Amino acid sequence: MGEMSVGDLSRTVAETEQAATLGVYLSVPFCRSKCSFCNFASGVSSAEAIEAYVARLCEEIAWASRRAEGLRVHLPRSVDTVYLGGGTPSLLTPRQIRRIFLALRETFQIAGHAEITLEAAPGQIDDALLNEAMSQGVNRVSLGVQSFVDRESAAVGRSHTASGCIAEIHRLQRAGINDLGVDLIAGLPHQKEASWQHSLQVATGMGLKHVSVYMLEIDDDSRLGREVLAGGRRLHADALPSDEATAAFYESACKWLPAQGFAQYEISNFAPAQHRSRHNCKYWQRAPYMGFGLDAHSMLLRGENAMRQEGAAREGTGRAVRFANPEDLAGYLKGELSPVFPMLTRSAEGIVEIGRPEAFEESIFLGLRMTEGVNLRQLRRDFPVDMVAPAEGAAGELIQDGLMLEEDGRWRLTLRGRLLSNEVFTRLLMGVAA
């Protein structure tokens, strides 16, 4: 094995630091209304149900250490990112937000420099909630705008208007939220090239720090999906853009946003380097995180693997456990707490061991999601040749097909490769699976 370069050494140090800190995801699966395309484990619930949920969420947080012990994984106590998602966490009351953060601080040490993000729907975060959230350390807000065109928003059941979104952005900026971002969706009903460009221009002209762009995916089990399958016209199903048009919208965003200072750092995410979502980067960089609440997912390193630090990166690469909570709200609220939470995992398959083969696959498809790509030297260092060689052979074909690039010792997706990323991942890993 050759000597490590300065870059490799820096990355090893970063990996060690990542293994010593934790990202926390808090699922708050409640909405004022449900979008027609949504099939997430979220919905409209009563104030009583939300109160019961917050109580269970706090109990689950308090049991985090015992759960980690039962699964034989290392649970870092130092937390440097917290993400309240769902759902619409801004529907919580100030008292409920305060209770959740009290539970977090009783179990974990939240770093002073922690990135703490609150997802919110425009017009659904009142002054009292905002003040309480900021007093608890929230310093980043992600607004689910989806479109700055009223007709497009209304078509999928969003209650806000473009003017309301703009007013909300200005209000949050005046309140002191510097890291403020919006989500946009390409492929909404009635969307045209001109209206899509309008949304992009509004987003980049307001002093925002982050823009996420998602191509509309219509799940067959969503209300809109069922209408599409039926060939109906309800829910504006007949006004959906073609797949080709949606892909063109995404491509235009990938060109427009970087030209306005929003560098693309992941397939769907754009921001100046200092304003990237540190929490979401944990997912793509395979750093430890723990999710609490309905349908929350976690990945924690095996105890001995985390403690070996540099050795973990070389000899025990990827030894970890992934686990998930149930999607059913009633089941989550009634589940019995125990060291391994048998009632808080979907099934025996809800706990997945991540060994070297699984870690290799994750290193490929998660690494390629990010614009910086996959470091080939590190890949060859961390994994055996019988895993790497088939992927390298497939990569050569993908490069010839214009779906990938190899430059500066890294594999990266081309713009076309991002649109066909699932095909790229399948072809890269096909030889390994065999």
C-alpha positions as a printed NumPy array, in Angstrom:
array([[  0.   ,   0.   ,   0.   ],
       [  1.417,   3.363,  -0.996],
       [  1.822,   6.355,   1.263],
       [ -1.235,   8.455,   1.955],
       [ -1.445,  11.784,   0.181],
       [ -2.228,  14.983,   2.061],
       [ -5.753,  14.807,   0.629],
       [ -6.236,  11.211,   1.752],
       [ -4.935,  12.053,   5.223],
       [ -7.302,  15.007,   5.482],
       [-10.215,  12.79 ,   4.488],
       [ -9.22 ,  10.156,   7.062],
       [ -9.176,  12.844,   9.762],
       [-12.579,  14.052,   8.569],
       [-13.941,  10.48 ,   8.661],
       [-12.711,  10.086,  12.227],
       [-14.343,  13.356,  13.259],
       [-17.589,  12.334,  11.57 ],
       [-17.614,   9.01 ,  13.435],
       [-17.298,  10.921,  16.719],
       [-20.358,  13.116,  16.118],
       [-23.997,  12.347,  15.426],
       [-26.73 ,  13.75 ,  13.243],
       [-30.233,  13.59 ,  14.714],
       [-33.387,  13.467,  12.596],
       [-36.74 ,  14.177,  14.248],
       [-39.797,  13.067,  12.297],
       [-42.875,  15.232,  12.825],
       [-45.381,  13.605,  10.442],
       [-48.227,  16.104,  10.573],
       [-49.543,  18.442,   7.889],
       [-52.359,  20.966,   7.686],
       [-53.317,  19.334,   4.375],
       [-51.783,  16.537,   2.31 ],
       [-50.438,  17.194,  -1.203],
       [-51.978,  15.07 ,  -3.943],
       [-48.617,  13.538,  -4.901],
       [-47.489,  12.75 ,  -1.351],
       [-47.142,   9.175,  -0.142],
       [-44.992,   9.901,   2.907],
       [-45.891,   8.63 ,   6.366],
       [-47.579,  11.914,   7.206],
       [-51.075,  13.305,   7.401],
       [-53.623,  15.515,   9.119],
       [-54.137,  14.733,  12.823],
       [-55.841,  16.225,  15.871],
       [-54.111,  18.333,  18.508],
       [-54.519,  15.414,  20.928],
       [-52.768,  13.009,  18.567],
       [-49.884,  15.434,  18.069],
       [-49.514,  15.843,  21.834],
       [-49.415,  12.056,  22.313],
       [-46.869,  11.782,  19.527],
       [-44.557,  14.364,  21.098],
       [-44.687,  12.444,  24.386],
       [-43.736,   9.189,  22.619],
       [-40.995,  10.947,  20.653],
       [-39.43 ,  12.212,  23.89 ],
       [-39.636,   8.716,  25.411],
       [-37.875,   7.28 ,  22.375],
       [-35.095,   9.865,  22.637],
       [-34.605,   8.987,  26.317],
       [-34.195,   5.314,  25.34 ],
       [-31.563,   6.019,  22.678],
       [-28.605,   4.713,  24.681],
       [-30.346,   1.469,  25.618],
       [-31.407,   0.954,  22.029],
       [-27.816,   1.386,  20.86 ],
       [-26.606,  -1.069,  23.486],
       [-29.214,  -3.616,  22.422],
       [-28.113,  -3.341,  18.799],
       [-24.406,  -3.343,  19.777],
       [-23.714,  -0.089,  17.976],
       [-21.777,   3.   ,  18.992],
       [-23.957,   6.03 ,  19.773],
       [-21.963,   9.296,  19.757],
       [-23.157,  11.668,  22.46 ],
       [-21.979,  14.795,  20.64 ],
       [-24.575,  16.049,  18.153],
       [-23.57 ,  18.554,  15.487],
       [-26.69 ,  18.49 ,  13.286],
       [-30.387,  18.297,  14.127],
       [-33.1  ,  18.17 ,  11.473],
       [-36.815,  18.509,  12.218],
       [-38.62 ,  17.158,   9.185],
       [-41.754,  15.339,   8.263],
       [-44.502,  16.5  ,   7.711],
       [-44.574,  20.068,   8.808],
       [-42.745,  20.486,  12.138],
       [-43.724,  24.17 ,  12.213],
       [-47.229,  23.011,  13.224],
       [-45.898,  22.138,  16.696],
       [-46.598,  24.518,  19.555],
       [-43.765,  26.439,  21.256],
       [-44.21 ,  24.239,  24.342],
       [-43.88 ,  21.076,  22.268],
       [-40.718,  22.327,  20.554],
       [-39.267,  23.197,  23.97 ],
       [-40.15 ,  19.745,  25.321],
       [-38.459,  17.981,  22.403],
       [-35.242,  19.95 ,  22.765],
       [-35.22 ,  19.358,  26.525],
       [-35.387,  15.622,  25.83 ],
       [-32.563,  15.928,  23.304],
       [-30.314,  17.818,  25.701],
       [-30.959,  15.327,  28.497],
       [-29.598,  12.525,  26.287],
       [-27.108,  14.255,  23.984],
       [-24.657,  17.126,  23.999],
       [-25.661,  19.528,  21.234],
       [-22.563,  21.346,  19.998],
       [-22.535,  25.118,  20.124],
       [-21.867,  25.241,  16.379],
       [-24.572,  22.688,  15.557],
       [-26.65 ,  23.13 ,  12.424],
       [-30.299,  22.898,  13.509],
       [-32.842,  22.854,  10.688],
       [-36.603,  23.286,  10.757],
       [-38.746,  22.286,   7.794],
       [-41.749,  24.535,   7.344],
       [-44.592,  25.249,   4.97 ],
       [-44.924,  28.9  ,   3.931],
       [-47.398,  30.722,   6.146],
       [-47.452,  27.981,   8.787],
       [-44.776,  29.152,  11.233],
       [-46.137,  31.799,  13.571],
       [-44.055,  34.319,  15.53 ],
       [-44.288,  32.471,  18.85 ],
       [-43.124,  29.185,  17.319],
       [-40.338,  30.896,  15.379],
       [-39.074,  32.703,  18.48 ],
       [-39.089,  29.488,  20.532],
       [-37.381,  27.509,  17.772],
       [-34.622,  30.104,  17.448],
       [-34.178,  30.215,  21.227],
       [-33.629,  26.427,  21.086],
       [-30.886,  26.902,  18.5  ],
       [-32.709,  26.602,  15.164],
       [-30.523,  28.458,  12.689],
       [-31.685,  27.047,   9.375],
       [-35.127,  26.841,   7.768],
       [-36.153,  24.851,   4.696],
       [-39.39 ,  26.105,   3.131],
       [-41.499,  23.744,   1.029],
       [-42.375,  26.301,  -1.631],
       [-42.492,  23.831,  -4.582],
       [-43.445,  26.613,  -7.023],
       [-43.688,  30.4  ,  -7.177],
       [-46.619,  30.05 ,  -9.604],
       [-50.015,  29.983,  -7.896],
       [-51.717,  27.733, -10.429],
       [-49.043,  25.046, -10.064],
       [-49.106,  25.124,  -6.256],
       [-52.891,  24.96 ,  -6.086],
       [-52.995,  22.064,  -8.544],
       [-51.292,  19.737,  -6.031],
       [-53.125,  21.014,  -2.953],
       [-50.679,  23.591,  -1.619],
       [-52.495,  26.383,   0.205],
       [-49.887,  29.12 ,  -0.137],
       [-49.513,  31.741,  -2.849],
       [-46.369,  33.093,  -4.461],
       [-46.82 ,  36.466,  -2.76 ],
       [-47.267,  34.694,   0.572],
       [-44.061,  32.717,   0.026],
       [-42.111,  35.858,  -0.797],
       [-43.475,  37.63 ,   2.278],
       [-42.578,  34.615,   4.431],
       [-39.012,  34.571,   3.114],
       [-38.561,  38.265,   3.895],
       [-40.064,  37.754,   7.366],
       [-37.694,  34.904,   8.221],
       [-34.713,  36.865,   6.949],
       [-35.674,  39.853,   9.107],
       [-35.998,  37.512,  12.097],
       [-32.357,  36.477,  11.68 ],
       [-32.583,  33.164,   9.82 ],
       [-29.537,  33.468,   7.584],
       [-29.455,  29.902,   6.293],
       [-32.769,  29.924,   4.484],
       [-33.584,  27.609,   1.603],
       [-36.522,  26.518,  -0.541],
       [-37.625,  23.317,  -2.26 ],
       [-38.83 ,  23.471,  -5.858],
       [-40.483,  20.66 ,  -7.829],
       [-40.014,  20.163, -11.552],
       [-42.943,  18.466, -13.275],
       [-45.967,  19.913, -11.462],
       [-49.301,  20.038, -13.289],
       [-49.59 ,  23.007, -15.698],
       [-45.853,  23.695, -15.455],
       [-44.245,  25.111, -18.601],
       [-40.71 ,  26.137, -19.45 ],
       [-41.509,  29.819, -18.839],
       [-43.227,  29.231, -15.493],
       [-40.389,  26.969, -14.319],
       [-37.842,  29.629, -15.23 ],
       [-39.924,  32.164, -13.309],
       [-39.723,  30.036, -10.138],
       [-35.954,  29.68 , -10.556],
       [-35.525,  33.414, -11.034],
       [-37.588,  34.279,  -7.966],
       [-35.656,  31.746,  -5.854],
       [-32.266,  33.111,  -6.887],
       [-33.234,  36.749,  -6.523],
       [-34.181,  36.857,  -2.839],
       [-30.933,  36.302,  -0.962],
       [-31.648,  32.629,  -0.264],
       [-28.724,  30.361,   0.614],
       [-29.982,  26.984,  -0.593],
       [-32.25 ,  25.589,  -3.315],
       [-33.365,  21.971,  -3.645],
       [-34.824,  20.797,  -6.954],
       [-36.774,  17.561,  -7.128],
       [-38.355,  15.994, -10.199],
       [-41.929,  15.038,  -9.403],
       [-42.209,  11.331,  -8.665],
       [-45.75 ,  10.038,  -8.716],
       [-46.202,   7.084,  -6.429],
       [-48.94 ,   4.694,  -7.539],
       [-50.366,   4.727,  -4.011],
       [-50.717,   8.511,  -3.826],
       [-54.009,  10.177,  -4.739],
       [-52.455,  11.677,  -7.864],
       [-50.842,   8.365,  -8.766],
       [-54.133,   6.519,  -8.59 ],
       [-55.739,   9.141, -10.806],
       [-52.941,   8.872, -13.368],
       [-53.316,   5.075, -13.434],
       [-57.042,   5.466, -13.955],
       [-56.486,   7.852, -16.853],
       [-58.655,  10.448, -15.125],
       [-58.661,  14.234, -15.13 ],
       [-59.197,  14.853, -11.42 ],
       [-56.349,  16.4  ,  -9.407],
       [-55.032,  17.893, -12.682],
       [-53.602,  14.518, -13.698],
       [-54.154,  15.372, -17.362],
       [-52.055,  18.546, -16.993],
       [-48.829,  16.82 , -15.937],
       [-45.807,  17.635, -18.139],
       [-44.225,  14.789, -20.073],
       [-41.213,  12.973, -18.641],
       [-39.109,  14.649, -21.325],
       [-40.346,  18.11 , -20.324],
       [-39.695,  17.414, -16.635],
       [-36.162,  16.261, -17.444],
       [-35.635,  19.456, -19.451],
       [-36.794,  21.553, -16.472],
       [-34.253,  19.782, -14.258],
       [-31.485,  20.298, -16.81 ],
       [-32.238,  23.997, -17.029],
       [-32.035,  24.262, -13.227],
       [-28.645,  22.495, -13.279],
       [-27.401,  25.243, -15.613],
       [-29.205,  28.266, -14.198],
       [-28.572,  27.789, -10.484],
       [-24.74 ,  27.441, -10.622],
       [-24.604,  30.514, -12.862],
       [-26.355,  32.416, -10.04 ],
       [-23.877,  31.234,  -7.379],
       [-25.731,  28.086,  -6.244],
       [-23.179,  25.357,  -6.912],
       [-24.637,  21.877,  -7.349],
       [-23.213,  19.662,  -4.612],
       [-25.678,  16.756,  -4.886],
       [-28.151,  15.517,  -7.468],
       [-30.982,  17.643,  -6.054],
       [-29.185,  20.294,  -3.993],
       [-27.581,  23.631,  -4.804],
       [-25.834,  26.103,  -2.499],
       [-22.63 ,  28.063,  -1.951],
       [-20.102,  25.771,  -0.229],
       [-20.533,  27.35 ,   3.214],
       [-24.314,  26.879,   3.094],
       [-24.587,  23.207,   2.184],
       [-26.861,  21.127,   4.399],
       [-24.382,  19.518,   6.78 ],
       [-27.067,  17.177,   8.064],
       [-28.047,  15.816,   4.667],
       [-24.377,  15.398,   3.754],
       [-24.137,  12.877,   6.599],
       [-26.495,  10.59 ,   4.698],
       [-24.447,  10.714,   1.502],
       [-21.082,  10.476,   3.276],
       [-22.173,   7.526,   5.441],
       [-21.643,   9.332,   8.729],
       [-23.631,   8.177,  11.805],
       [-27.134,   9.525,  12.296],
       [-30.114,   8.513,  14.393],
       [-33.744,   9.138,  13.552],
       [-36.585,   9.415,  16.055],
       [-40.283,   9.238,  15.304],
       [-42.531,   7.782,  12.643],
       [-40.715,   6.173,   9.67 ],
       [-37.378,   7.57 ,  10.932],
       [-34.23 ,   5.811,   9.718],
       [-30.852,   5.458,  11.422],
       [-27.318,   4.306,  10.674],
       [-24.859,   3.717,  13.49 ],
       [-21.411,   2.159,  13.412],
       [-20.566,  -1.05 ,  15.189],
       [-18.994,  -0.149,  18.53 ],
       [-15.54 ,  -1.592,  17.924],
       [-15.511,  -0.167,  14.409],
       [-16.15 ,   3.381,  15.581],
       [-13.469,   3.158,  18.263],
       [-10.767,   1.977,  15.886],
       [-10.888,   5.309,  14.086],
       [ -8.409,   5.1  ,  11.212],
       [ -8.482,   1.324,  11.267],
       [-12.222,   1.493,  10.779],
       [-11.66 ,   3.247,   7.486],
       [ -9.224,   0.586,   6.265],
       [ -9.871,  -2.832,   7.778],
       [-13.454,  -2.678,   8.991],
       [-14.857,  -0.38 ,   6.347],
       [-18.561,   0.105,   6.62 ],
       [-19.376,  -2.149,   9.586],
       [-22.626,  -0.601,  10.661],
       [-26.314,  -1.22 ,  11.298],
       [-29.248,   0.455,   9.584],
       [-32.654,   0.349,  11.242],
       [-36.009,   2.05 ,  10.849],
       [-39.173,   2.836,  12.784],
       [-42.64 ,   1.804,  11.562],
       [-44.712,   3.787,   9.084],
       [-47.969,   3.243,  10.975],
       [-48.786,   6.031,  13.452],
       [-50.997,   3.891,  15.677],
       [-48.314,   1.212,  15.844],
       [-45.654,   3.764,  16.723],
       [-47.733,   5.273,  19.519],
       [-48.606,   1.87 ,  21.022],
       [-45.253,   0.157,  20.564],
       [-43.522,  -1.037,  23.718],
       [-40.108,   0.396,  24.482],
       [-37.348,  -2.167,  24.947],
       [-33.576,  -2.295,  24.444],
       [-33.947,  -3.247,  20.787],
       [-37.388,  -1.694,  20.24 ],
       [-39.071,  -4.767,  18.708],
       [-42.272,  -2.756,  18.337],
       [-40.407,   0.181,  16.813],
       [-38.907,  -1.628,  13.842],
       [-40.984,  -2.642,  10.866],
       [-39.945,  -6.289,  11.093],
       [-36.895,  -8.45 ,  11.44 ],
       [-35.893,  -6.978,   8.082],
       [-36.051,  -3.492,   9.621],
       [-32.574,  -4.069,  11.082],
       [-29.947,  -4.413,   8.364],
       [-26.322,  -5.339,   8.961],
       [-23.907,  -3.358,   6.799],
       [-20.809,  -5.414,   6.065],
       [-18.106,  -4.779,   3.515],
       [-20.17 ,  -5.697,   0.396],
       [-23.041,  -3.437,   1.453],
       [-20.619,  -0.666,   2.374],
       [-19.049,  -0.903,  -1.074],
       [-22.424,  -0.546,  -2.761],
       [-23.326,   2.411,  -0.555],
       [-19.966,   4.071,  -1.209],
       [-20.723,   3.894,  -4.934],
       [-24.32 ,   5.044,  -5.137],
       [-24.194,   7.55 ,  -2.28 ],
       [-20.83 ,   8.921,  -3.403],
       [-22.05 ,   9.446,  -6.946],
       [-25.05 ,  11.396,  -5.697],
       [-22.6  ,  14.107,  -4.675],
       [-20.955,  16.309,  -7.281],
       [-17.506,  15.59 ,  -5.865],
       [-18.069,  11.945,  -6.782],
       [-16.273,   8.766,  -5.726],
       [-12.572,   8.879,  -4.838],
       [-11.04 ,   5.969,  -6.742],
       [ -7.866,   5.839,  -4.681],
       [ -9.898,   5.59 ,  -1.502],
       [-12.193,   2.988,  -3.048],
       [ -9.214,   0.804,  -3.994],
       [ -7.685,   1.323,  -0.555],
       [-10.805,   0.394,   1.381],
       [-12.196,  -2.524,  -0.632],
       [-10.786,  -5.725,  -2.19 ],
       [ -9.982,  -5.926,  -5.877],
       [-12.75 ,  -8.471,  -6.569],
       [-15.271,  -5.781,  -5.655],
       [-13.576,  -2.824,  -7.295],
       [-12.504,  -4.413, -10.607],
       [-16.015,  -5.277, -11.92 ],
       [-17.205,  -1.771, -11.073],
       [-14.217,  -0.278, -12.889],
       [-15.068,  -2.326, -15.976],
       [-18.684,  -1.111, -15.889],
       [-17.49 ,   2.452, -15.293],
       [-15.514,   2.358, -18.535],
       [-18.671,   1.528, -20.474],
       [-20.677,   4.201, -18.649],
       [-18.008,   6.791, -19.444],
       [-18.179,   5.812, -23.126],
       [-21.971,   6.174, -22.977],
       [-21.628,   9.699, -21.613],
       [-23.2  ,   8.932, -18.236],
       [-20.053,   9.29 , -16.139],
       [-16.723,  11.103, -16.122],
       [-13.393,  10.113, -14.63 ],
       [-11.32 ,  13.156, -13.748],
       [ -8.889,  14.038, -10.964],
       [ -9.026,  10.434,  -9.769],
       [-12.799,  10.533,  -9.21 ],
       [-15.903,   9.13 , -10.816],
       [-18.625,  11.709, -11.354],
       [-22.023,  11.667, -13.013],
       [-22.594,  13.786, -16.085],
       [-25.794,  15.82 , -16.335],
       [-27.347,  13.018, -18.361],
       [-26.046,  10.54 , -15.802],
       [-27.896,  12.375, -13.035],
       [-31.124,  11.994, -14.958],
       [-30.433,   8.262, -15.365],
       [-28.726,   7.741, -12.013],
       [-30.618,   4.553, -11.126],
       [-29.454,   2.954, -14.368],
       [-25.874,   4.024, -13.644],
       [-25.93 ,   2.554, -10.138],
       [-27.436,  -0.716, -11.37 ],
       [-24.824,  -1.157, -14.096],
       [-21.925,  -0.269, -11.788],
       [-22.955,  -2.788,  -9.168],
       [-24.241,  -5.57 , -11.388],
       [-20.889,  -7.32 , -11.61 ],
       [-20.316,  -6.986,  -7.895],
       [-23.69 ,  -8.526,  -7.021],
       [-22.976, -11.448,  -9.314]])
